[in-house]
Amino acid sequence: MARLIFLVLAIALVYWLLRRFRQPPTEYRDVSQTEDMVSCARCGLNLPKSEAIASGADYYCCEAHRRESDKE
């Protein structure tokens, strides 16, 4: 009985190792590809800097929030 359990475990281990080595390696994200995040000065929403609307030193999530801040 012990030999049967050992045989089943050995086959399972070989199967697991073969599956693992056949998979392509996991790709790691390059840190240089990350983008700076900024907060909307009006509502506090976090968004990528490239999508934000800049006005002076502040950033906004939409044109309406930029206009509302200009009125104040």
N, CA, C, O and CB atoms as a CASP TS submission, in Angstrom:
PFRMAT TS
TARGET T0000
AUTHOR 0000-0000-0000
METHOD Language model
MODEL 1
PARENT N/A
ATOM      1  N   MET     1       0.826  -1.195   0.000  1.00  0.00           N
ATOM      2  CA  MET     1       0.000   0.000   0.000  1.00  0.00           C
ATOM      3  C   MET     1       0.868   1.256   0.000  1.00  0.00           C
ATOM      4  O   MET     1       0.555   2.226  -0.690  1.00  0.00           O
ATOM      5  CB  MET     1      -0.938   0.000   1.209  1.00  0.00           C
ATOM      6  N   ALA     2       1.948   1.243   0.764  1.00  0.00           N
ATOM      7  CA  ALA     2       2.847   2.392   0.813  1.00  0.00           C
ATOM      8  C   ALA     2       3.493   2.625  -0.549  1.00  0.00           C
ATOM      9  O   ALA     2       3.715   3.769  -0.945  1.00  0.00           O
ATOM     10  CB  ALA     2       3.928   2.188   1.888  1.00  0.00           C
ATOM     11  N   ARG     3       3.797   1.538  -1.268  1.00  0.00           N
ATOM     12  CA  ARG     3       4.403   1.674  -2.596  1.00  0.00           C
ATOM     13  C   ARG     3       3.421   2.323  -3.573  1.00  0.00           C
ATOM     14  O   ARG     3       3.823   3.130  -4.410  1.00  0.00           O
ATOM     15  CB  ARG     3       4.854   0.296  -3.129  1.00  0.00           C
ATOM     16  N   LEU     4       2.165   1.982  -3.472  1.00  0.00           N
ATOM     17  CA  LEU     4       1.151   2.559  -4.347  1.00  0.00           C
ATOM     18  C   LEU     4       1.015   4.064  -4.098  1.00  0.00           C
ATOM     19  O   LEU     4       0.945   4.849  -5.044  1.00  0.00           O
ATOM     20  CB  LEU     4      -0.203   1.857  -4.136  1.00  0.00           C
ATOM     21  N   ILE     5       0.979   4.456  -2.845  1.00  0.00           N
ATOM     22  CA  ILE     5       0.892   5.881  -2.500  1.00  0.00           C
ATOM     23  C   ILE     5       2.133   6.615  -2.999  1.00  0.00           C
ATOM     24  O   ILE     5       2.022   7.710  -3.550  1.00  0.00           O
ATOM     25  CB  ILE     5       0.733   6.070  -0.966  1.00  0.00           C
ATOM     26  N   PHE     6       3.310   6.027  -2.813  1.00  0.00           N
ATOM     27  CA  PHE     6       4.550   6.628  -3.283  1.00  0.00           C
ATOM     28  C   PHE     6       4.529   6.780  -4.804  1.00  0.00           C
ATOM     29  O   PHE     6       4.946   7.813  -5.326  1.00  0.00           O
ATOM     30  CB  PHE     6       5.756   5.783  -2.845  1.00  0.00           C
ATOM     31  N   LEU     7       4.049   5.763  -5.515  1.00  0.00           N
ATOM     32  CA  LEU     7       3.987   5.804  -6.973  1.00  0.00           C
ATOM     33  C   LEU     7       3.039   6.909  -7.450  1.00  0.00           C
ATOM     34  O   LEU     7       3.362   7.641  -8.385  1.00  0.00           O
ATOM     35  CB  LEU     7       3.537   4.442  -7.527  1.00  0.00           C
ATOM     36  N   VAL     8       1.891   7.028  -6.821  1.00  0.00           N
ATOM     37  CA  VAL     8       0.929   8.070  -7.190  1.00  0.00           C
ATOM     38  C   VAL     8       1.520   9.454  -6.931  1.00  0.00           C
ATOM     39  O   VAL     8       1.375  10.347  -7.766  1.00  0.00           O
ATOM     40  CB  VAL     8      -0.392   7.894  -6.405  1.00  0.00           C
ATOM     41  N   LEU     9       2.178   9.648  -5.799  1.00  0.00           N
ATOM     42  CA  LEU     9       2.804  10.937  -5.493  1.00  0.00           C
ATOM     43  C   LEU     9       3.926  11.257  -6.474  1.00  0.00           C
ATOM     44  O   LEU     9       4.072  12.407  -6.889  1.00  0.00           O
ATOM     45  CB  LEU     9       3.346  10.937  -4.063  1.00  0.00           C
ATOM     46  N   ALA    10       4.717  10.260  -6.847  1.00  0.00           N
ATOM     47  CA  ALA    10       5.807  10.469  -7.805  1.00  0.00           C
ATOM     48  C   ALA    10       5.258  10.870  -9.168  1.00  0.00           C
ATOM     49  O   ALA    10       5.798  11.773  -9.807  1.00  0.00           O
ATOM     50  CB  ALA    10       6.665   9.200  -7.933  1.00  0.00           C
ATOM     51  N   ILE    11       4.198  10.216  -9.620  1.00  0.00           N
ATOM     52  CA  ILE    11       3.587  10.562 -10.907  1.00  0.00           C
ATOM     53  C   ILE    11       2.998  11.974 -10.852  1.00  0.00           C
ATOM     54  O   ILE    11       3.133  12.743 -11.805  1.00  0.00           O
ATOM     55  CB  ILE    11       2.487   9.535 -11.284  1.00  0.00           C
ATOM     56  N   ALA    12       2.356  12.309  -9.754  1.00  0.00           N
ATOM     57  CA  ALA    12       1.782  13.647  -9.606  1.00  0.00           C
ATOM     58  C   ALA    12       2.878  14.713  -9.619  1.00  0.00           C
ATOM     59  O   ALA    12       2.697  15.776 -10.212  1.00  0.00           O
ATOM     60  CB  ALA    12       0.966  13.741  -8.303  1.00  0.00           C
ATOM     61  N   LEU    13       3.999  14.442  -8.979  1.00  0.00           N
ATOM     62  CA  LEU    13       5.115  15.387  -8.954  1.00  0.00           C
ATOM     63  C   LEU    13       5.692  15.587 -10.352  1.00  0.00           C
ATOM     64  O   LEU    13       5.955  16.721 -10.751  1.00  0.00           O
ATOM     65  CB  LEU    13       6.209  14.899  -7.995  1.00  0.00           C
ATOM     66  N   VAL    14       5.892  14.517 -11.093  1.00  0.00           N
ATOM     67  CA  VAL    14       6.413  14.614 -12.460  1.00  0.00           C
ATOM     68  C   VAL    14       5.434  15.397 -13.338  1.00  0.00           C
ATOM     69  O   VAL    14       5.854  16.256 -14.115  1.00  0.00           O
ATOM     70  CB  VAL    14       6.665  13.199 -13.055  1.00  0.00           C
ATOM     71  N   TYR    15       4.153  15.113 -13.224  1.00  0.00           N
ATOM     72  CA  TYR    15       3.133  15.821 -13.996  1.00  0.00           C
ATOM     73  C   TYR    15       3.160  17.316 -13.683  1.00  0.00           C
ATOM     74  O   TYR    15       3.111  18.143 -14.593  1.00  0.00           O
ATOM     75  CB  TYR    15       1.738  15.241 -13.704  1.00  0.00           C
ATOM     76  N   TRP    16       3.237  17.660 -12.401  1.00  0.00           N
ATOM     77  CA  TRP    16       3.264  19.061 -11.979  1.00  0.00           C
ATOM     78  C   TRP    16       4.508  19.764 -12.509  1.00  0.00           C
ATOM     79  O   TRP    16       4.421  20.894 -12.991  1.00  0.00           O
ATOM     80  CB  TRP    16       3.212  19.162 -10.447  1.00  0.00           C
ATOM     81  N   LEU    17       5.669  19.107 -12.427  1.00  0.00           N
ATOM     82  CA  LEU    17       6.910  19.712 -12.916  1.00  0.00           C
ATOM     83  C   LEU    17       6.868  19.932 -14.426  1.00  0.00           C
ATOM     84  O   LEU    17       7.304  20.977 -14.910  1.00  0.00           O
ATOM     85  CB  LEU    17       8.107  18.832 -12.551  1.00  0.00           C
ATOM     86  N   LEU    18       6.352  18.964 -15.167  1.00  0.00           N
ATOM     87  CA  LEU    18       6.261  19.125 -16.618  1.00  0.00           C
ATOM     88  C   LEU    18       5.339  20.283 -16.997  1.00  0.00           C
ATOM     89  O   LEU    18       5.664  21.068 -17.888  1.00  0.00           O
ATOM     90  CB  LEU    18       5.762  17.831 -17.262  1.00  0.00           C
ATOM     91  N   ARG    19       4.222  20.389 -16.341  1.00  0.00           N
ATOM     92  CA  ARG    19       3.300  21.500 -16.619  1.00  0.00           C
ATOM     93  C   ARG    19       3.940  22.834 -16.295  1.00  0.00           C
ATOM     94  O   ARG    19       3.779  23.799 -17.043  1.00  0.00           O
ATOM     95  CB  ARG    19       2.004  21.340 -15.821  1.00  0.00           C
ATOM     96  N   ARG    20       4.658  22.899 -15.202  1.00  0.00           N
ATOM     97  CA  ARG    20       5.270  24.154 -14.767  1.00  0.00           C
ATOM     98  C   ARG    20       6.350  24.613 -15.740  1.00  0.00           C
ATOM     99  O   ARG    20       6.430  25.801 -16.052  1.00  0.00           O
ATOM    100  CB  ARG    20       5.861  23.998 -13.367  1.00  0.00           C
ATOM    101  N   PHE    21       7.173  23.702 -16.218  1.00  0.00           N
ATOM    102  CA  PHE    21       8.270  24.093 -17.096  1.00  0.00           C
ATOM    103  C   PHE    21       7.817  24.338 -18.532  1.00  0.00           C
ATOM    104  O   PHE    21       8.552  24.950 -19.306  1.00  0.00           O
ATOM    105  CB  PHE    21       9.340  23.034 -17.079  1.00  0.00           C
ATOM    106  N   ARG    22       6.638  23.879 -18.902  1.00  0.00           N
ATOM    107  CA  ARG    22       6.124  24.127 -20.248  1.00  0.00           C
ATOM    108  C   ARG    22       5.461  25.491 -20.369  1.00  0.00           C
ATOM    109  O   ARG    22       5.306  25.999 -21.479  1.00  0.00           O
ATOM    110  CB  ARG    22       5.139  23.046 -20.634  1.00  0.00           C
ATOM    111  N   GLN    23       5.070  26.086 -19.265  1.00  0.00           N
ATOM    112  CA  GLN    23       4.434  27.393 -19.289  1.00  0.00           C
ATOM    113  C   GLN    23       5.482  28.463 -19.568  1.00  0.00           C
ATOM    114  O   GLN    23       6.614  28.358 -19.098  1.00  0.00           O
ATOM    115  CB  GLN    23       3.704  27.674 -17.956  1.00  0.00           C
ATOM    116  N   PRO    24       5.114  29.493 -20.330  1.00  0.00           N
ATOM    117  CA  PRO    24       6.067  30.581 -20.561  1.00  0.00           C
ATOM    118  C   PRO    24       6.339  31.313 -19.250  1.00  0.00           C
ATOM    119  O   PRO    24       5.471  31.361 -18.377  1.00  0.00           O
ATOM    120  CB  PRO    24       5.533  31.568 -21.635  1.00  0.00           C
ATOM    121  N   PRO    25       7.518  31.874 -19.106  1.00  0.00           N
ATOM    122  CA  PRO    25       7.834  32.571 -17.855  1.00  0.00           C
ATOM    123  C   PRO    25       6.945  33.801 -17.665  1.00  0.00           C
ATOM    124  O   PRO    25       6.519  34.435 -18.631  1.00  0.00           O
ATOM    125  CB  PRO    25       9.315  32.986 -17.835  1.00  0.00           C
ATOM    126  N   THR    26       6.683  34.114 -16.429  1.00  0.00           N
ATOM    127  CA  THR    26       5.875  35.271 -16.099  1.00  0.00           C
ATOM    128  C   THR    26       6.649  36.534 -16.454  1.00  0.00           C
ATOM    129  O   THR    26       7.823  36.675 -16.113  1.00  0.00           O
ATOM    130  CB  THR    26       5.480  35.263 -14.602  1.00  0.00           C
ATOM    131  N   GLU    27       5.972  37.453 -17.145  1.00  0.00           N
ATOM    132  CA  GLU    27       6.627  38.703 -17.512  1.00  0.00           C
ATOM    133  C   GLU    27       6.457  39.693 -16.368  1.00  0.00           C
ATOM    134  O   GLU    27       5.363  39.858 -15.827  1.00  0.00           O
ATOM    135  CB  GLU    27       6.046  39.279 -18.842  1.00  0.00           C
ATOM    136  N   TYR    28       7.542  40.341 -16.015  1.00  0.00           N
ATOM    137  CA  TYR    28       7.516  41.338 -14.961  1.00  0.00           C
ATOM    138  C   TYR    28       7.445  42.716 -15.597  1.00  0.00           C
ATOM    139  O   TYR    28       8.101  42.983 -16.604  1.00  0.00           O
ATOM    140  CB  TYR    28       8.757  41.214 -14.039  1.00  0.00           C
ATOM    141  N   ARG    29       6.654  43.572 -15.010  1.00  0.00           N
ATOM    142  CA  ARG    29       6.528  44.927 -15.539  1.00  0.00           C
ATOM    143  C   ARG    29       7.783  45.714 -15.239  1.00  0.00           C
ATOM    144  O   ARG    29       8.336  45.642 -14.142  1.00  0.00           O
ATOM    145  CB  ARG    29       5.299  45.637 -14.952  1.00  0.00           C
ATOM    146  N   ASP    30       8.218  46.454 -16.216  1.00  0.00           N
ATOM    147  CA  ASP    30       9.379  47.309 -16.060  1.00  0.00           C
ATOM    148  C   ASP    30       8.952  48.545 -15.275  1.00  0.00           C
ATOM    149  O   ASP    30       7.953  49.184 -15.607  1.00  0.00           O
ATOM    150  CB  ASP    30       9.990  47.696 -17.444  1.00  0.00           C
ATOM    151  N   VAL    31       9.700  48.875 -14.248  1.00  0.00           N
ATOM    152  CA  VAL    31       9.353  50.010 -13.394  1.00  0.00           C
ATOM    153  C   VAL    31       9.386  51.312 -14.190  1.00  0.00           C
ATOM    154  O   VAL    31       8.654  52.247 -13.865  1.00  0.00           O
ATOM    155  CB  VAL    31      10.312  50.095 -12.194  1.00  0.00           C
ATOM    156  N   SER    32      10.214  51.388 -15.216  1.00  0.00           N
ATOM    157  CA  SER    32      10.308  52.618 -16.001  1.00  0.00           C
ATOM    158  C   SER    32       9.045  52.872 -16.819  1.00  0.00           C
ATOM    159  O   SER    32       8.871  53.978 -17.331  1.00  0.00           O
ATOM    160  CB  SER    32      11.514  52.557 -16.925  1.00  0.00           C
ATOM    161  N   GLN    33       8.162  51.894 -16.960  1.00  0.00           N
ATOM    162  CA  GLN    33       6.935  52.063 -17.729  1.00  0.00           C
ATOM    163  C   GLN    33       5.767  52.555 -16.881  1.00  0.00           C
ATOM    164  O   GLN    33       4.673  52.761 -17.407  1.00  0.00           O
ATOM    165  CB  GLN    33       6.566  50.763 -18.389  1.00  0.00           C
ATOM    166  N   THR    34       5.972  52.744 -15.610  1.00  0.00           N
ATOM    167  CA  THR    34       4.881  53.223 -14.763  1.00  0.00           C
ATOM    168  C   THR    34       4.658  54.709 -15.003  1.00  0.00           C
ATOM    169  O   THR    34       5.553  55.419 -15.463  1.00  0.00           O
ATOM    170  CB  THR    34       5.183  52.954 -13.271  1.00  0.00           C
ATOM    171  N   GLU    35       3.469  55.162 -14.689  1.00  0.00           N
ATOM    172  CA  GLU    35       3.116  56.551 -14.936  1.00  0.00           C
ATOM    173  C   GLU    35       2.773  57.233 -13.619  1.00  0.00           C
ATOM    174  O   GLU    35       2.193  56.616 -12.726  1.00  0.00           O
ATOM    175  CB  GLU    35       1.937  56.651 -15.924  1.00  0.00           C
ATOM    176  N   ASP    36       3.131  58.498 -13.503  1.00  0.00           N
ATOM    177  CA  ASP    36       2.825  59.259 -12.298  1.00  0.00           C
ATOM    178  C   ASP    36       1.320  59.475 -12.192  1.00  0.00           C
ATOM    179  O   ASP    36       0.635  59.705 -13.189  1.00  0.00           O
ATOM    180  CB  ASP    36       3.569  60.612 -12.301  1.00  0.00           C
ATOM    181  N   MET    37       0.825  59.396 -10.964  1.00  0.00           N
ATOM    182  CA  MET    37      -0.589  59.630 -10.695  1.00  0.00           C
ATOM    183  C   MET    37      -0.723  60.978  -9.992  1.00  0.00           C
ATOM    184  O   MET    37       0.132  61.361  -9.194  1.00  0.00           O
ATOM    185  CB  MET    37      -1.204  58.476  -9.830  1.00  0.00           C
ATOM    186  N   VAL    38      -1.797  61.684 -10.295  1.00  0.00           N
ATOM    187  CA  VAL    38      -2.084  62.968  -9.658  1.00  0.00           C
ATOM    188  C   VAL    38      -3.525  62.946  -9.159  1.00  0.00           C
ATOM    189  O   VAL    38      -4.332  62.125  -9.594  1.00  0.00           O
ATOM    190  CB  VAL    38      -1.851  64.161 -10.648  1.00  0.00           C
ATOM    191  N   SER    39      -3.833  63.849  -8.248  1.00  0.00           N
ATOM    192  CA  SER    39      -5.191  63.960  -7.704  1.00  0.00           C
ATOM    193  C   SER    39      -5.863  65.204  -8.254  1.00  0.00           C
ATOM    194  O   SER    39      -5.233  66.249  -8.420  1.00  0.00           O
ATOM    195  CB  SER    39      -5.168  63.999  -6.156  1.00  0.00           C
ATOM    196  N   CYS    40      -7.134  65.078  -8.530  1.00  0.00           N
ATOM    197  CA  CYS    40      -7.921  66.232  -8.961  1.00  0.00           C
ATOM    198  C   CYS    40      -8.005  67.203  -7.786  1.00  0.00           C
ATOM    199  O   CYS    40      -8.335  66.805  -6.669  1.00  0.00           O
ATOM    200  CB  CYS    40      -9.357  65.802  -9.453  1.00  0.00           C
ATOM    201  N   ALA    41      -7.703  68.483  -8.042  1.00  0.00           N
ATOM    202  CA  ALA    41      -7.730  69.490  -6.982  1.00  0.00           C
ATOM    203  C   ALA    41      -9.154  69.763  -6.509  1.00  0.00           C
ATOM    204  O   ALA    41      -9.343  70.304  -5.420  1.00  0.00           O
ATOM    205  CB  ALA    41      -7.082  70.787  -7.467  1.00  0.00           C
ATOM    206  N   ARG    42     -10.149  69.406  -7.297  1.00  0.00           N
ATOM    207  CA  ARG    42     -11.549  69.673  -6.945  1.00  0.00           C
ATOM    208  C   ARG    42     -12.191  68.518  -6.170  1.00  0.00           C
ATOM    209  O   ARG    42     -12.780  68.732  -5.111  1.00  0.00           O
ATOM    210  CB  ARG    42     -12.354  69.947  -8.206  1.00  0.00           C
ATOM    211  N   CYS    43     -12.074  67.273  -6.709  1.00  0.00           N
ATOM    212  CA  CYS    43     -12.790  66.146  -6.097  1.00  0.00           C
ATOM    213  C   CYS    43     -11.864  65.099  -5.479  1.00  0.00           C
ATOM    214  O   CYS    43     -12.332  64.216  -4.761  1.00  0.00           O
ATOM    215  CB  CYS    43     -13.666  65.484  -7.130  1.00  0.00           C
ATOM    216  N   GLY    44     -10.562  65.181  -5.745  1.00  0.00           N
ATOM    217  CA  GLY    44      -9.617  64.243  -5.147  1.00  0.00           C
ATOM    218  C   GLY    44      -9.440  62.947  -5.908  1.00  0.00           C
ATOM    219  O   GLY    44      -8.724  62.063  -5.439  1.00  0.00           O
ATOM    220  N   LEU    45     -10.072  62.799  -7.074  1.00  0.00           N
ATOM    221  CA  LEU    45      -9.943  61.587  -7.878  1.00  0.00           C
ATOM    222  C   LEU    45      -8.497  61.413  -8.332  1.00  0.00           C
ATOM    223  O   LEU    45      -7.876  62.365  -8.804  1.00  0.00           O
ATOM    224  CB  LEU    45     -10.890  61.636  -9.097  1.00  0.00           C
ATOM    225  N   ASN    46      -7.959  60.208  -8.192  1.00  0.00           N
ATOM    226  CA  ASN    46      -6.610  59.916  -8.672  1.00  0.00           C
ATOM    227  C   ASN    46      -6.686  59.452 -10.115  1.00  0.00           C
ATOM    228  O   ASN    46      -7.516  58.611 -10.460  1.00  0.00           O
ATOM    229  CB  ASN    46      -5.917  58.847  -7.787  1.00  0.00           C
ATOM    230  N   LEU    47      -5.814  60.005 -10.963  1.00  0.00           N
ATOM    231  CA  LEU    47      -5.777  59.626 -12.365  1.00  0.00           C
ATOM    232  C   LEU    47      -4.364  59.795 -12.903  1.00  0.00           C
ATOM    233  O   LEU    47      -3.560  60.516 -12.313  1.00  0.00           O
ATOM    234  CB  LEU    47      -6.776  60.462 -13.187  1.00  0.00           C
ATOM    235  N   PRO    48      -4.050  59.129 -14.027  1.00  0.00           N
ATOM    236  CA  PRO    48      -2.715  59.262 -14.604  1.00  0.00           C
ATOM    237  C   PRO    48      -2.457  60.710 -15.024  1.00  0.00           C
ATOM    238  O   PRO    48      -3.362  61.409 -15.480  1.00  0.00           O
ATOM    239  CB  PRO    48      -2.549  58.314 -15.811  1.00  0.00           C
ATOM    240  N   LYS    49      -1.226  61.138 -14.865  1.00  0.00           N
ATOM    241  CA  LYS    49      -0.866  62.520 -15.177  1.00  0.00           C
ATOM    242  C   LYS    49      -1.139  62.853 -16.642  1.00  0.00           C
ATOM    243  O   LYS    49      -1.490  63.988 -16.965  1.00  0.00           O
ATOM    244  CB  LYS    49       0.605  62.767 -14.852  1.00  0.00           C
ATOM    245  N   SER    50      -0.980  61.865 -17.531  1.00  0.00           N
ATOM    246  CA  SER    50      -1.204  62.112 -18.956  1.00  0.00           C
ATOM    247  C   SER    50      -2.676  62.369 -19.282  1.00  0.00           C
ATOM    248  O   SER    50      -2.975  62.979 -20.309  1.00  0.00           O
ATOM    249  CB  SER    50      -0.702  60.934 -19.767  1.00  0.00           C
ATOM    250  N   GLU    51      -3.593  61.920 -18.437  1.00  0.00           N
ATOM    251  CA  GLU    51      -5.025  62.124 -18.667  1.00  0.00           C
ATOM    252  C   GLU    51      -5.569  63.333 -17.919  1.00  0.00           C
ATOM    253  O   GLU    51      -6.705  63.744 -18.155  1.00  0.00           O
ATOM    254  CB  GLU    51      -5.796  60.889 -18.256  1.00  0.00           C
ATOM    255  N   ALA    52      -4.778  63.907 -17.024  1.00  0.00           N
ATOM    256  CA  ALA    52      -5.231  65.022 -16.205  1.00  0.00           C
ATOM    257  C   ALA    52      -5.146  66.330 -16.990  1.00  0.00           C
ATOM    258  O   ALA    52      -4.374  66.453 -17.941  1.00  0.00           O
ATOM    259  CB  ALA    52      -4.401  65.115 -14.915  1.00  0.00           C
ATOM    260  N   ILE    53      -5.952  67.299 -16.574  1.00  0.00           N
ATOM    261  CA  ILE    53      -5.933  68.635 -17.155  1.00  0.00           C
ATOM    262  C   ILE    53      -5.164  69.519 -16.187  1.00  0.00           C
ATOM    263  O   ILE    53      -5.570  69.696 -15.039  1.00  0.00           O
ATOM    264  CB  ILE    53      -7.391  69.187 -17.421  1.00  0.00           C
ATOM    265  N   ALA    54      -4.056  70.071 -16.655  1.00  0.00           N
ATOM    266  CA  ALA    54      -3.197  70.890 -15.801  1.00  0.00           C
ATOM    267  C   ALA    54      -3.620  72.347 -15.898  1.00  0.00           C
ATOM    268  O   ALA    54      -3.927  72.856 -16.975  1.00  0.00           O
ATOM    269  CB  ALA    54      -1.709  70.729 -16.196  1.00  0.00           C
ATOM    270  N   SER    55      -3.628  72.998 -14.749  1.00  0.00           N
ATOM    271  CA  SER    55      -3.907  74.432 -14.691  1.00  0.00           C
ATOM    272  C   SER    55      -3.031  74.999 -13.592  1.00  0.00           C
ATOM    273  O   SER    55      -3.332  74.847 -12.408  1.00  0.00           O
ATOM    274  CB  SER    55      -5.437  74.731 -14.427  1.00  0.00           C
ATOM    275  N   GLY    56      -1.960  75.646 -13.976  1.00  0.00           N
ATOM    276  CA  GLY    56      -0.994  76.131 -12.997  1.00  0.00           C
ATOM    277  C   GLY    56      -0.314  74.951 -12.341  1.00  0.00           C
ATOM    278  O   GLY    56       0.227  74.083 -13.024  1.00  0.00           O
ATOM    279  N   ALA    57      -0.338  74.913 -11.020  1.00  0.00           N
ATOM    280  CA  ALA    57       0.286  73.812 -10.284  1.00  0.00           C
ATOM    281  C   ALA    57      -0.720  72.711  -9.950  1.00  0.00           C
ATOM    282  O   ALA    57      -0.352  71.688  -9.374  1.00  0.00           O
ATOM    283  CB  ALA    57       0.926  74.334  -9.001  1.00  0.00           C
ATOM    284  N   ASP    58      -1.997  72.920 -10.313  1.00  0.00           N
ATOM    285  CA  ASP    58      -3.046  71.957  -9.981  1.00  0.00           C
ATOM    286  C   ASP    58      -3.406  71.094 -11.187  1.00  0.00           C
ATOM    287  O   ASP    58      -3.172  71.466 -12.337  1.00  0.00           O
ATOM    288  CB  ASP    58      -4.290  72.685  -9.466  1.00  0.00           C
ATOM    289  N   TYR    59      -3.982  69.930 -10.888  1.00  0.00           N
ATOM    290  CA  TYR    59      -4.459  69.006 -11.920  1.00  0.00           C
ATOM    291  C   TYR    59      -5.929  68.716 -11.663  1.00  0.00           C
ATOM    292  O   TYR    59      -6.378  68.671 -10.517  1.00  0.00           O
ATOM    293  CB  TYR    59      -3.623  67.682 -11.934  1.00  0.00           C
ATOM    294  N   TYR    60      -6.678  68.519 -12.758  1.00  0.00           N
ATOM    295  CA  TYR    60      -8.110  68.272 -12.662  1.00  0.00           C
ATOM    296  C   TYR    60      -8.482  67.051 -13.493  1.00  0.00           C
ATOM    297  O   TYR    60      -7.808  66.723 -14.470  1.00  0.00           O
ATOM    298  CB  TYR    60      -8.910  69.506 -13.122  1.00  0.00           C
ATOM    299  N   CYS    61      -9.570  66.377 -13.094  1.00  0.00           N
ATOM    300  CA  CYS    61     -10.007  65.176 -13.806  1.00  0.00           C
ATOM    301  C   CYS    61     -10.838  65.510 -15.032  1.00  0.00           C
ATOM    302  O   CYS    61     -10.932  64.697 -15.952  1.00  0.00           O
ATOM    303  CB  CYS    61     -10.803  64.280 -12.880  1.00  0.00           C
ATOM    304  N   CYS    62     -11.443  66.694 -15.063  1.00  0.00           N
ATOM    305  CA  CYS    62     -12.263  67.085 -16.212  1.00  0.00           C
ATOM    306  C   CYS    62     -12.258  68.605 -16.348  1.00  0.00           C
ATOM    307  O   CYS    62     -11.862  69.331 -15.436  1.00  0.00           O
ATOM    308  CB  CYS    62     -13.719  66.554 -16.062  1.00  0.00           C
ATOM    309  N   GLU    63     -12.703  69.057 -17.500  1.00  0.00           N
ATOM    310  CA  GLU    63     -12.730  70.496 -17.785  1.00  0.00           C
ATOM    311  C   GLU    63     -13.711  71.222 -16.861  1.00  0.00           C
ATOM    312  O   GLU    63     -13.464  72.366 -16.480  1.00  0.00           O
ATOM    313  CB  GLU    63     -13.109  70.745 -19.257  1.00  0.00           C
ATOM    314  N   ALA    64     -14.811  70.578 -16.501  1.00  0.00           N
ATOM    315  CA  ALA    64     -15.803  71.207 -15.618  1.00  0.00           C
ATOM    316  C   ALA    64     -15.198  71.518 -14.252  1.00  0.00           C
ATOM    317  O   ALA    64     -15.458  72.585 -13.697  1.00  0.00           O
ATOM    318  CB  ALA    64     -17.035  70.294 -15.453  1.00  0.00           C
ATOM    319  N   HIS    65     -14.407  70.621 -13.708  1.00  0.00           N
ATOM    320  CA  HIS    65     -13.787  70.872 -12.405  1.00  0.00           C
ATOM    321  C   HIS    65     -12.743  71.979 -12.509  1.00  0.00           C
ATOM    322  O   HIS    65     -12.572  72.753 -11.566  1.00  0.00           O
ATOM    323  CB  HIS    65     -13.142  69.585 -11.857  1.00  0.00           C
ATOM    324  N   ARG    66     -12.042  72.067 -13.640  1.00  0.00           N
ATOM    325  CA  ARG    66     -11.071  73.150 -13.812  1.00  0.00           C
ATOM    326  C   ARG    66     -11.791  74.494 -13.856  1.00  0.00           C
ATOM    327  O   ARG    66     -11.345  75.462 -13.241  1.00  0.00           O
ATOM    328  CB  ARG    66     -10.237  72.941 -15.101  1.00  0.00           C
ATOM    329  N   ARG    67     -12.907  74.551 -14.585  1.00  0.00           N
ATOM    330  CA  ARG    67     -13.673  75.802 -14.675  1.00  0.00           C
ATOM    331  C   ARG    67     -14.251  76.191 -13.317  1.00  0.00           C
ATOM    332  O   ARG    67     -14.224  77.367 -12.953  1.00  0.00           O
ATOM    333  CB  ARG    67     -14.805  75.667 -15.708  1.00  0.00           C
ATOM    334  N   GLU    68     -14.775  75.220 -12.558  1.00  0.00           N
ATOM    335  CA  GLU    68     -15.341  75.514 -11.233  1.00  0.00           C
ATOM    336  C   GLU    68     -14.282  76.075 -10.301  1.00  0.00           C
ATOM    337  O   GLU    68     -14.573  76.968  -9.505  1.00  0.00           O
ATOM    338  CB  GLU    68     -15.963  74.253 -10.618  1.00  0.00           C
ATOM    339  N   SER    69     -13.069  75.574 -10.383  1.00  0.00           N
ATOM    340  CA  SER    69     -12.002  76.069  -9.516  1.00  0.00           C
ATOM    341  C   SER    69     -11.554  77.459  -9.936  1.00  0.00           C
ATOM    342  O   SER    69     -11.125  78.246  -9.093  1.00  0.00           O
ATOM    343  CB  SER    69     -10.815  75.110  -9.531  1.00  0.00           C
ATOM    344  N   ASP    70     -11.645  77.777 -11.234  1.00  0.00           N
ATOM    345  CA  ASP    70     -11.284  79.121 -11.698  1.00  0.00           C
ATOM    346  C   ASP    70     -12.279  80.159 -11.200  1.00  0.00           C
ATOM    347  O   ASP    70     -11.898  81.307 -10.971  1.00  0.00           O
ATOM    348  CB  ASP    70     -11.211  79.157 -13.229  1.00  0.00           C
ATOM    349  N   LYS    71     -13.553  79.785 -11.025  1.00  0.00           N
ATOM    350  CA  LYS    71     -14.585  80.716 -10.569  1.00  0.00           C
ATOM    351  C   LYS    71     -14.406  81.082  -9.102  1.00  0.00           C
ATOM    352  O   LYS    71     -14.798  82.172  -8.685  1.00  0.00           O
ATOM    353  CB  LYS    71     -15.967  80.117 -10.785  1.00  0.00           C
ATOM    354  N   GLU    72     -13.829  80.200  -8.329  1.00  0.00           N
ATOM    355  CA  GLU    72     -13.710  80.438  -6.875  1.00  0.00           C
ATOM    356  C   GLU    72     -12.616  81.373  -6.546  1.00  0.00           C
ATOM    357  O   GLU    72     -12.391  81.672  -5.373  1.00  0.00           O
ATOM    358  CB  GLU    72     -13.487  79.162  -6.141  1.00  0.00           C
TER
END
